[in-house]
Amino acid sequence: MKKIFVLFMALGAAAFAGEGETMIQAYSVIAAGVGLGLAALGGAIGMGHTAAATIAGTARNPGLGGKLMTTMFIALAMIEAQVIYTLVIALIALYANPFL
């Protein structure tokens, strides 16, 4: 926990080093990194649960394996789409920053 606190303090010091537009750009970089990290973490957890449920369902009823796999791939695509949306928003915040 201490390491995370020290990391955020260091990032905060880097963000406050500039003024005006530089500070907004620094906060945008931090927000994009944290937001993308949280989105990737949530997506990975969701994908893991989806794969585990599919494997458990196939183990219980091997005859439905094909249908379960199809449903799993659709669910994984939807989960990954959420992470890609976050990536797009992060890239907008970094390169076409509306706050500048």
N, CA, C and O atoms as a GROMACS GRO file, in nm:
protein
  400
    1MET      N    1   0.082  -0.119   0.000
    1MET     CA    2   0.000   0.000   0.000
    1MET      C    3   0.086   0.126   0.000
    1MET      O    4   0.054   0.227  -0.063
    2LYS      N    5   0.198   0.116   0.073
    2LYS     CA    6   0.287   0.232   0.079
    2LYS      C    7   0.347   0.263  -0.058
    2LYS      O    8   0.366   0.379  -0.094
    3LYS      N    9   0.376   0.156  -0.134
    3LYS     CA   10   0.436   0.177  -0.266
    3LYS      C   11   0.338   0.249  -0.359
    3LYS      O   12   0.378   0.336  -0.436
    4ILE      N   13   0.211   0.212  -0.352
    4ILE     CA   14   0.111   0.277  -0.435
    4ILE      C   15   0.096   0.424  -0.397
    4ILE      O   16   0.084   0.511  -0.484
    5PHE      N   17   0.098   0.452  -0.267
    5PHE     CA   18   0.087   0.590  -0.220
    5PHE      C   19   0.206   0.673  -0.267
    5PHE      O   20   0.190   0.786  -0.313
    6VAL      N   21   0.325   0.617  -0.257
    6VAL     CA   22   0.445   0.688  -0.303
    6VAL      C   23   0.440   0.711  -0.453
    6VAL      O   24   0.479   0.817  -0.502
    7LEU      N   25   0.390   0.611  -0.528
    7LEU     CA   26   0.378   0.626  -0.672
    7LEU      C   27   0.282   0.740  -0.707
    7LEU      O   28   0.313   0.822  -0.794
    8PHE      N   29   0.166   0.745  -0.641
    8PHE     CA   30   0.071   0.853  -0.668
    8PHE      C   31   0.125   0.989  -0.626
    8PHE      O   32   0.096   1.090  -0.691
    9MET      N   33   0.202   0.993  -0.520
    9MET     CA   34   0.262   1.120  -0.480
    9MET      C   35   0.364   1.166  -0.584
    9MET      O   36   0.373   1.285  -0.615
   10ALA      N   37   0.440   1.072  -0.638
   10ALA     CA   38   0.537   1.108  -0.742
   10ALA      C   39   0.466   1.156  -0.868
   10ALA      O   40   0.509   1.252  -0.932
   11LEU      N   41   0.357   1.087  -0.905
   11LEU     CA   42   0.281   1.131  -1.022
   11LEU      C   43   0.217   1.267  -0.998
   11LEU      O   44   0.210   1.350  -1.089
   12GLY      N   45   0.171   1.290  -0.877
   12GLY     CA   46   0.113   1.420  -0.844
   12GLY      C   47   0.216   1.531  -0.852
   12GLY      O   48   0.187   1.640  -0.900
   13ALA      N   49   0.338   1.504  -0.804
   13ALA     CA   50   0.444   1.604  -0.813
   13ALA      C   51   0.479   1.634  -0.958
   13ALA      O   52   0.504   1.750  -0.992
   14ALA      N   53   0.479   1.532  -1.042
   14ALA     CA   54   0.507   1.555  -1.184
   14ALA      C   55   0.393   1.635  -1.248
   14ALA      O   56   0.417   1.716  -1.338
   15ALA      N   57   0.272   1.613  -1.204
   15ALA     CA   58   0.158   1.684  -1.262
   15ALA      C   59   0.158   1.830  -1.220
   15ALA      O   60   0.121   1.917  -1.299
   16PHE      N   61   0.199   1.857  -1.095
   16PHE     CA   62   0.198   1.995  -1.047
   16PHE      C   63   0.322   2.073  -1.088
   16PHE      O   64   0.333   2.192  -1.058
   17ALA      N   65   0.417   2.008  -1.155
   17ALA     CA   66   0.540   2.075  -1.193
   17ALA      C   67   0.516   2.184  -1.297
   17ALA      O   68   0.588   2.284  -1.299
   18GLY      N   69   0.417   2.167  -1.381
   18GLY     CA   70   0.390   2.266  -1.485
   18GLY      C   71   0.275   2.356  -1.447
   18GLY      O   72   0.215   2.343  -1.340
   19GLU      N   73   0.245   2.447  -1.536
   19GLU     CA   74   0.133   2.538  -1.514
   19GLU      C   75   0.045   2.537  -1.638
   19GLU      O   76   0.092   2.512  -1.749
   20GLY      N   77  -0.082   2.566  -1.617
   20GLY     CA   78  -0.174   2.584  -1.728
   20GLY      C   79  -0.192   2.459  -1.812
   20GLY      O   80  -0.232   2.354  -1.763
   21GLU      N   81  -0.160   2.473  -1.941
   21GLU     CA   82  -0.181   2.363  -2.034
   21GLU      C   83  -0.094   2.242  -2.001
   21GLU      O   84  -0.136   2.128  -2.022
   22THR      N   85   0.026   2.266  -1.950
   22THR     CA   86   0.113   2.154  -1.917
   22THR      C   87   0.053   2.070  -1.805
   22THR      O   88   0.064   1.947  -1.807
   23MET      N   89  -0.010   2.135  -1.708
   23MET     CA   90  -0.072   2.061  -1.598
   23MET      C   91  -0.192   1.980  -1.648
   23MET      O   92  -0.212   1.867  -1.604
   24ILE      N   93  -0.269   2.037  -1.738
   24ILE     CA   94  -0.383   1.964  -1.794
   24ILE      C   95  -0.335   1.843  -1.873
   24ILE      O   96  -0.395   1.736  -1.865
   25GLN      N   97  -0.227   1.859  -1.948
   25GLN     CA   98  -0.172   1.746  -2.022
   25GLN      C   99  -0.120   1.638  -1.929
   25GLN      O  100  -0.136   1.519  -1.956
   26ALA      N  101  -0.057   1.680  -1.819
   26ALA     CA  102  -0.005   1.582  -1.724
   26ALA      C  103  -0.119   1.504  -1.659
   26ALA      O  104  -0.111   1.382  -1.645
   27TYR      N  105  -0.224   1.575  -1.620
   27TYR     CA  106  -0.339   1.506  -1.561
   27TYR      C  107  -0.407   1.415  -1.664
   27TYR      O  108  -0.458   1.309  -1.628
   28SER      N  109  -0.407   1.455  -1.790
   28SER     CA  110  -0.466   1.371  -1.894
   28SER      C  111  -0.389   1.241  -1.910
   28SER      O  112  -0.448   1.135  -1.929
   29VAL      N  113  -0.257   1.249  -1.903
   29VAL     CA  114  -0.176   1.128  -1.913
   29VAL      C  115  -0.202   1.036  -1.795
   29VAL      O  116  -0.217   0.915  -1.813
   30ILE      N  117  -0.209   1.092  -1.675
   30ILE     CA  118  -0.236   1.011  -1.556
   30ILE      C  119  -0.375   0.949  -1.564
   30ILE      O  120  -0.392   0.831  -1.536
   31ALA      N  121  -0.473   1.028  -1.602
   31ALA     CA  122  -0.611   0.977  -1.611
   31ALA      C  123  -0.623   0.869  -1.718
   31ALA      O  124  -0.692   0.770  -1.697
   32ALA      N  125  -0.555   0.888  -1.830
   32ALA     CA  126  -0.561   0.786  -1.936
   32ALA      C  127  -0.496   0.657  -1.890
   32ALA      O  128  -0.549   0.548  -1.916
   33GLY      N  129  -0.384   0.666  -1.822
   33GLY     CA  130  -0.316   0.546  -1.774
   33GLY      C  131  -0.396   0.472  -1.669
   33GLY      O  132  -0.410   0.349  -1.676
   34VAL      N  133  -0.449   0.545  -1.572
   34VAL     CA  134  -0.528   0.480  -1.467
   34VAL      C  135  -0.658   0.424  -1.523
   34VAL      O  136  -0.697   0.313  -1.489
   35GLY      N  137  -0.725   0.500  -1.608
   35GLY     CA  138  -0.851   0.454  -1.666
   35GLY      C  139  -0.833   0.331  -1.752
   35GLY      O  140  -0.914   0.238  -1.746
   36LEU      N  141  -0.728   0.331  -1.833
   36LEU     CA  142  -0.704   0.215  -1.919
   36LEU      C  143  -0.663   0.094  -1.837
   36LEU      O  144  -0.699  -0.019  -1.870
   37GLY      N  145  -0.587   0.117  -1.731
   37GLY     CA  146  -0.550   0.006  -1.643
   37GLY      C  147  -0.670  -0.056  -1.575
   37GLY      O  148  -0.681  -0.178  -1.566
   38LEU      N  149  -0.760   0.028  -1.525
   38LEU     CA  150  -0.881  -0.024  -1.460
   38LEU      C  151  -0.971  -0.096  -1.560
   38LEU      O  152  -1.030  -0.200  -1.528
   39ALA      N  153  -0.982  -0.043  -1.680
   39ALA     CA  154  -1.064  -0.109  -1.782
   39ALA      C  155  -1.006  -0.244  -1.820
   39ALA      O  156  -1.080  -0.341  -1.837
   40ALA      N  157  -0.873  -0.251  -1.835
   40ALA     CA  158  -0.809  -0.378  -1.868
   40ALA      C  159  -0.824  -0.478  -1.754
   40ALA      O  160  -0.845  -0.597  -1.778
   41LEU      N  161  -0.814  -0.430  -1.631
   41LEU     CA  162  -0.831  -0.519  -1.516
   41LEU      C  163  -0.973  -0.574  -1.510
   41LEU      O  164  -0.992  -0.694  -1.491
   42GLY      N  165  -1.071  -0.488  -1.528
   42GLY     CA  166  -1.210  -0.534  -1.527
   42GLY      C  167  -1.241  -0.628  -1.642
   42GLY      O  168  -1.312  -0.727  -1.625
   43GLY      N  169  -1.187  -0.598  -1.760
   43GLY     CA  170  -1.207  -0.686  -1.875
   43GLY      C  171  -1.143  -0.822  -1.854
   43GLY      O  172  -1.201  -0.924  -1.891
   44ALA      N  173  -1.024  -0.823  -1.795
   44ALA     CA  174  -0.956  -0.951  -1.770
   44ALA      C  175  -1.032  -1.035  -1.669
   44ALA      O  176  -1.043  -1.157  -1.684
   45ILE      N  177  -1.085  -0.971  -1.566
   45ILE     CA  178  -1.164  -1.045  -1.467
   45ILE      C  179  -1.291  -1.100  -1.531
   45ILE      O  180  -1.328  -1.215  -1.507
   46GLY      N  181  -1.357  -1.019  -1.612
   46GLY     CA  182  -1.478  -1.065  -1.680
   46GLY      C  183  -1.451  -1.179  -1.776
   46GLY      O  184  -1.529  -1.274  -1.785
   47MET      N  185  -1.341  -1.169  -1.849
   47MET     CA  186  -1.307  -1.277  -1.943
   47MET      C  187  -1.273  -1.405  -1.869
   47MET      O  188  -1.307  -1.515  -1.914
   48GLY      N  189  -1.206  -1.392  -1.756
   48GLY     CA  190  -1.174  -1.511  -1.677
   48GLY      C  191  -1.298  -1.580  -1.625
   48GLY      O  192  -1.308  -1.703  -1.628
   49HIS      N  193  -1.394  -1.501  -1.576
   49HIS     CA  194  -1.519  -1.560  -1.528
   49HIS      C  195  -1.598  -1.625  -1.642
   49HIS      O  196  -1.657  -1.731  -1.626
   50THR      N  197  -1.597  -1.560  -1.757
   50THR     CA  198  -1.668  -1.616  -1.873
   50THR      C  199  -1.607  -1.749  -1.916
   50THR      O  200  -1.679  -1.845  -1.942
   51ALA      N  201  -1.474  -1.754  -1.924
   51ALA     CA  202  -1.408  -1.879  -1.964
   51ALA      C  203  -1.430  -1.988  -1.860
   51ALA      O  204  -1.453  -2.104  -1.896
   52ALA      N  205  -1.425  -1.952  -1.732
   52ALA     CA  206  -1.446  -2.052  -1.627
   52ALA      C  207  -1.588  -2.108  -1.632
   52ALA      O  208  -1.608  -2.229  -1.615
   53ALA      N  209  -1.685  -2.021  -1.655
   53ALA     CA  210  -1.824  -2.068  -1.664
   53ALA      C  211  -1.845  -2.157  -1.786
   53ALA      O  212  -1.920  -2.255  -1.780
   54THR      N  213  -1.781  -2.123  -1.896
   54THR     CA  214  -1.793  -2.205  -2.017
   54THR      C  215  -1.730  -2.342  -1.996
   54THR      O  216  -1.786  -2.444  -2.037
   55ILE      N  217  -1.615  -2.344  -1.933
   55ILE     CA  218  -1.549  -2.473  -1.907
   55ILE      C  219  -1.632  -2.558  -1.812
   55ILE      O  220  -1.646  -2.679  -1.833
   56ALA      N  221  -1.688  -2.496  -1.709
   56ALA     CA  222  -1.771  -2.570  -1.615
   56ALA      C  223  -1.898  -2.623  -1.684
   56ALA      O  224  -1.941  -2.735  -1.658
   57GLY      N  225  -1.956  -2.542  -1.769
   57GLY     CA  226  -2.076  -2.586  -1.841
   57GLY      C  227  -2.047  -2.699  -1.938
   57GLY      O  228  -2.127  -2.791  -1.954
   58THR      N  229  -1.932  -2.691  -2.004
   58THR     CA  230  -1.894  -2.798  -2.097
   58THR      C  231  -1.862  -2.927  -2.020
   58THR      O  232  -1.891  -3.037  -2.069
   59ALA      N  233  -1.803  -2.914  -1.902
   59ALA     CA  234  -1.773  -3.033  -1.822
   59ALA      C  235  -1.901  -3.101  -1.774
   59ALA      O  236  -1.907  -3.224  -1.765
   60ARG      N  237  -2.002  -3.022  -1.745
   60ARG     CA  238  -2.129  -3.080  -1.698
   60ARG      C  239  -2.209  -3.143  -1.811
   60ARG      O  240  -2.271  -3.248  -1.793
   61ASN      N  241  -2.206  -3.079  -1.927
   61ASN     CA  242  -2.284  -3.130  -2.040
   61ASN      C  243  -2.200  -3.114  -2.168
   61ASN      O  244  -2.210  -3.012  -2.235
   62PRO      N  245  -2.120  -3.213  -2.201
   62PRO     CA  246  -2.031  -3.201  -2.317
   62PRO      C  247  -2.104  -3.184  -2.450
   62PRO      O  248  -2.046  -3.135  -2.547
   63GLY      N  249  -2.230  -3.223  -2.456
   63GLY     CA  250  -2.305  -3.208  -2.580
   63GLY      C  251  -2.333  -3.063  -2.617
   63GLY      O  252  -2.355  -3.032  -2.734
   64LEU      N  253  -2.333  -2.975  -2.519
   64LEU     CA  254  -2.359  -2.832  -2.544
   64LEU      C  255  -2.231  -2.751  -2.562
   64LEU      O  256  -2.235  -2.628  -2.564
   65GLY      N  257  -2.118  -2.818  -2.575
   65GLY     CA  258  -1.991  -2.748  -2.585
   65GLY      C  259  -1.984  -2.647  -2.699
   65GLY      O  260  -1.932  -2.536  -2.681
   66GLY      N  261  -2.036  -2.683  -2.814
   66GLY     CA  262  -2.033  -2.591  -2.929
   66GLY      C  263  -2.115  -2.466  -2.908
   66GLY      O  264  -2.071  -2.356  -2.938
   67LYS      N  265  -2.237  -2.484  -2.854
   67LYS     CA  266  -2.322  -2.368  -2.828
   67LYS      C  267  -2.263  -2.279  -2.720
   67LYS      O  268  -2.269  -2.156  -2.728
   68LEU      N  269  -2.205  -2.342  -2.618
   68LEU     CA  270  -2.144  -2.263  -2.511
   68LEU      C  271  -2.023  -2.184  -2.562
   68LEU      O  272  -2.002  -2.070  -2.522
   69MET      N  273  -1.944  -2.245  -2.649
   69MET     CA  274  -1.828  -2.175  -2.703
   69MET      C  275  -1.870  -2.055  -2.788
   69MET      O  276  -1.808  -1.949  -2.782
   70THR      N  277  -1.975  -2.073  -2.868
   70THR     CA  278  -2.024  -1.962  -2.949
   70THR      C  279  -2.071  -1.848  -2.861
   70THR      O  280  -2.039  -1.731  -2.886
   71THR      N  281  -2.146  -1.882  -2.758
   71THR     CA  282  -2.194  -1.779  -2.665
   71THR      C  283  -2.077  -1.713  -2.593
   71THR      O  284  -2.079  -1.592  -2.570
   72MET      N  285  -1.976  -1.792  -2.557
   72MET     CA  286  -1.860  -1.736  -2.489
   72MET      C  287  -1.786  -1.636  -2.577
   72MET      O  288  -1.745  -1.530  -2.531
   73PHE      N  289  -1.769  -1.671  -2.706
   73PHE     CA  290  -1.697  -1.579  -2.794
   73PHE      C  291  -1.773  -1.448  -2.814
   73PHE      O  292  -1.713  -1.342  -2.826
   74ILE      N  293  -1.905  -1.456  -2.818
   74ILE     CA  294  -1.985  -1.333  -2.828
   74ILE      C  295  -1.969  -1.250  -2.702
   74ILE      O  296  -1.953  -1.128  -2.709
   75ALA      N  297  -1.972  -1.315  -2.586
   75ALA     CA  298  -1.955  -1.243  -2.459
   75ALA      C  299  -1.815  -1.182  -2.449
   75ALA      O  300  -1.800  -1.070  -2.402
   76LEU      N  301  -1.713  -1.255  -2.494
   76LEU     CA  302  -1.577  -1.201  -2.490
   76LEU      C  303  -1.561  -1.081  -2.582
   76LEU      O  304  -1.490  -0.986  -2.550
   77ALA      N  305  -1.627  -1.085  -2.696
   77ALA     CA  306  -1.622  -0.970  -2.787
   77ALA      C  307  -1.687  -0.847  -2.724
   77ALA      O  308  -1.637  -0.735  -2.739
   78MET      N  309  -1.797  -0.868  -2.655
   78MET     CA  310  -1.863  -0.754  -2.589
   78MET      C  311  -1.778  -0.700  -2.474
   78MET      O  312  -1.773  -0.578  -2.454
   79ILE      N  313  -1.714  -0.788  -2.399
   79ILE     CA  314  -1.626  -0.742  -2.291
   79ILE      C  315  -1.508  -0.664  -2.349
   79ILE      O  316  -1.473  -0.558  -2.297
   80GLU      N  317  -1.448  -0.716  -2.454
   80GLU     CA  318  -1.333  -0.649  -2.514
   80GLU      C  319  -1.372  -0.516  -2.577
   80GLU      O  320  -1.291  -0.423  -2.581
   81ALA      N  321  -1.494  -0.505  -2.625
   81ALA     CA  322  -1.540  -0.379  -2.683
   81ALA      C  323  -1.539  -0.268  -2.578
   81ALA      O  324  -1.508  -0.153  -2.610
   82GLN      N  325  -1.573  -0.301  -2.456
   82GLN     CA  326  -1.572  -0.200  -2.349
   82GLN      C  327  -1.430  -0.149  -2.325
   82GLN      O  328  -1.410  -0.029  -2.304
   83VAL      N  329  -1.332  -0.238  -2.329
   83VAL     CA  330  -1.193  -0.196  -2.310
   83VAL      C  331  -1.146  -0.112  -2.428
   83VAL      O  332  -1.072  -0.015  -2.409
   84ILE      N  333  -1.189  -0.146  -2.548
   84ILE     CA  334  -1.151  -0.068  -2.666
   84ILE      C  335  -1.214   0.071  -2.660
   84ILE      O  336  -1.150   0.169  -2.701
   85TYR      N  337  -1.337   0.083  -2.611
   85TYR     CA  338  -1.398   0.214  -2.594
   85TYR      C  339  -1.316   0.300  -2.497
   85TYR      O  340  -1.298   0.419  -2.520
   86THR      N  341  -1.268   0.239  -2.390
   86THR     CA  342  -1.184   0.312  -2.296
   86THR      C  343  -1.054   0.356  -2.361
   86THR      O  344  -1.006   0.466  -2.335
   87LEU      N  345  -0.997   0.270  -2.446
   87LEU     CA  346  -0.875   0.307  -2.517
   87LEU      C  347  -0.900   0.427  -2.608
   87LEU      O  348  -0.817   0.517  -2.616
   88VAL      N  349  -1.012   0.428  -2.676
   88VAL     CA  350  -1.045   0.541  -2.765
   88VAL      C  351  -1.059   0.670  -2.685
   88VAL      O  352  -1.009   0.774  -2.726
   89ILE      N  353  -1.126   0.663  -2.572
   89ILE     CA  354  -1.142   0.782  -2.488
   89ILE      C  355  -1.008   0.829  -2.435
   89ILE      O  356  -0.982   0.949  -2.428
   90ALA      N  357  -0.921   0.734  -2.397
   90ALA     CA  358  -0.788   0.770  -2.350
   90ALA      C  359  -0.706   0.837  -2.460
   90ALA      O  360  -0.636   0.934  -2.434
   91LEU      N  361  -0.715   0.786  -2.582
   91LEU     CA  362  -0.642   0.847  -2.693
   91LEU      C  363  -0.695   0.987  -2.725
   91LEU      O  364  -0.619   1.076  -2.761
   92ILE      N  365  -0.826   1.004  -2.713
   92ILE     CA  366  -0.883   1.138  -2.733
   92ILE      C  367  -0.831   1.234  -2.627
   92ILE      O  368  -0.796   1.347  -2.657
   93ALA      N  369  -0.827   1.187  -2.502
   93ALA     CA  370  -0.778   1.272  -2.394
   93ALA      C  371  -0.630   1.306  -2.411
   93ALA      O  372  -0.586   1.413  -2.368
   94LEU      N  373  -0.554   1.216  -2.473
   94LEU     CA  374  -0.411   1.242  -2.490
   94LEU      C  375  -0.379   1.329  -2.611
   94LEU      O  376  -0.296   1.419  -2.602
   95TYR      N  377  -0.444   1.301  -2.725
   95TYR     CA  378  -0.403   1.367  -2.849
   95TYR      C  379  -0.498   1.476  -2.897
   95TYR      O  380  -0.453   1.571  -2.961
   96ALA      N  381  -0.624   1.466  -2.868
   96ALA     CA  382  -0.720   1.569  -2.909
   96ALA      C  383  -0.790   1.620  -2.785
   96ALA      O  384  -0.912   1.618  -2.776
   97ASN      N  385  -0.711   1.666  -2.692
   97ASN     CA  386  -0.762   1.703  -2.559
   97ASN      C  387  -0.864   1.817  -2.570
   97ASN      O  388  -0.829   1.926  -2.614
   98PRO      N  389  -0.988   1.792  -2.531
   98PRO     CA  390  -1.090   1.898  -2.541
   98PRO      C  391  -1.075   2.007  -2.434
   98PRO      O  392  -1.141   2.110  -2.442
   99PHE      N  393  -0.989   1.984  -2.336
   99PHE     CA  394  -0.975   2.081  -2.226
   99PHE      C  395  -0.868   2.186  -2.254
   99PHE      O  396  -0.850   2.277  -2.173
  100LEU      N  397  -0.798   2.174  -2.364
  100LEU     CA  398  -0.693   2.274  -2.395
  100LEU      C  399  -0.748   2.387  -2.475
  100LEU      O  400  -0.675   2.480  -2.510
   0.00000   0.00000   0.00000
